[in-house]
């Protein structure tokens, strides 16, 4: 477990650094620029949700075949994962490009944010194909139990992103300052570098040698999507709910400052929950391979061991966020109002941070087993039935400020953790066929 989790944790931390680079360099341009990059990052997460329809299902299937020592079936599924990812990337990228202004409007952006944001989203759209390719390659490596190679790839992505951010956002060395657009250029370029590196490393490893012929297999596509679509739907609905959450927040007395604080808080908080994502990836691989080998009890043990270790790490970060909320927020913004609101966000959500260990890691274990539908249902319940109505009621009807939104986020996060623990303890996932 530790052999998988350790490189995954470092990978998540590097991704966190890459995300911070955009917010750090753009943070000097003011709240509107921060809100723009934050919303653009939210669109990237929405695109990743589409990719998860492929990668989640592919990991579950490939890990089962790997556990059963069926390497030819692993390679065949990997081919279909790559082909299906490319098709979805082209469709998703075209949609983002065509509707970039409308998307920002749905997220609650004002005209100032939309003007800069639509140019930023052009590069998000251009980066969709390399992003999906990179995620597909990472899913293949993860199913094989190789999380060290993705670490090397993410190191390349992070280095390119930080370097280009430093040059393109503020300008320098004879290069003009592109501002928010420069951050978009850096993001798209780093994804392209990562995709090329991932494909090269897979080819050099000999993984494709002796592979079946590359051709579309609609039955395999159906098999992958049947498992992965609930996870994609879960993330799409979660991101749409988040868009509604942002719109409600934009109507608060703090307005754009509250929206900017939300994205600052989320970026900073990522340092705490990304180790949980890393352990979730390890749990997904180990559970899938154990079930493929016919060892359901070992799969259950892996799920809990990953969870307890993630809980220890995330609890430590939670204490840090609570104790040093203001200095951490000040690292990402020079606007006093944004800093104060972001610090409040960090303190309140630090209380719910440890519960994310259960929902993220055990959720990853359930995904590795192919049990994805229940999580989609839980996500809809917590976001659409709990968080959104409660936030709207407290702010629009009772007149509370942004702190009320932070409390509803923390509360719905805790509820989700309780439901995921209940599902995992029942053990029905140990009998699912993929």
C-alpha positions, 0 to 999 in steps of 0.5 A: 500500500505504501509503495503505491501511496507514497509516490501518489502523495508526492504527485498530488503535492506537485499538482497542488503546486502547479495549481497554486502557481496560477493563483499566486502569479494572477493574485497580483492582478486583483480579485477579478483576475483571481475569480477568472482563473478560479472559474477557469480551473472549475471548468477544467475540473468539469472537463476532468469529470467527463474524462472520469467516465473513461478512466474510472471504468478503465481502471476498474476493468484493467485492475481486475485483469491485472490481478488475474494476470490477464495482460492481453486483456489489460492492453486491449482495455488500455487501447480502448481507454485511449481511443475513447478518451480522444473522442470525448476530448474533441467533443468536450473541447469544442463545447467549451470553446463554443460556449465559453462566454455562456459558461462564465455567465453560468458561474456568476461572473460579471462583465469584467471577469467574462472579458478576460475569462473567455480568452482564458477558456480558449486555452482550456479548450485547446488543452482538452485533448492533451489533458484527456490523453494524460489522464488516460495514460495515468489511468493505465499506469495506475491499474498496473500498480505503477504510480511512480511513472505518473510522478515523473510526468507530473513533475514535468507538467508542474515545472513547465506550468510554473516556469511559463506562469512566471514569464507569461503572466507578468512578463519579463526577458523581453516577453510582454505581460499577458496577464490572465491569458498568460496563465491559460497559455501556461496551463495548456502548454504544460498539459501538452508537455505532460501528454507527450511525456506520458505517451513516450514513457508508455511506449518505451516501457514496451507496454504496447508490444504485441498488442492487439490491433488498434481498432474501435471496440464498441463492446469494450467502450460500453463495458468501460462507460457502464462502470465509469458513467456514474462517476462522471455524472457525479462529478458533472452534477457536483460541478454544476451544483458548485456553479450554483453555489458560486452564483449564490455567493456572488449575490452576497454583500461581499460579491466578487471578493467572496467568490475570489476568497472561495477559490483561494480557499479551495486552492489552499485547502487542496494541500490537505485533501490531495493526500486523500486523493492519492490514498484513494488512487492507491485504494482503487488499484489495490482493491481492484487487483485484490478482487481480480485475484479472488481475495475480497477480504484483502480488498477490504483490509486495503480500503481501511488501511489506506483510510486510516493513514490518509486520516492521520495526514489530513488531520495534521493539515486540518490543524495547520489550516485552522491555526494559520488560516490568515497567513496562508490566505495572505499568500494568495491575495493582496486584497485585505477583504479577500484574505479575511474571507479566505481565512474564514473559509479555511478555519470553518472547513478545517473542521470538516477536513478529516471527514474527507479522508473517509469519503475520498479514500473509501470512495476510491476503494468503491470505484476500484470495485466498480461500485460507482452508482451509490456515490453518484447518488450521495453526491446529488443528495449532499450537493443538491438537496443539502448544500445548495438549498441551505446556502440559499436559505441562509444567505437570501432569506435570513441575510447571513454573509459568506460565512454561512456558505462556508458552514453549509459546505463543511456540513454537507462534506461530513454527511457525505463521509457518513454515507460512504462509510456505511456503504463500504461497511456493508460489503456488497461491493465485494461481489460486483462483477465488472 
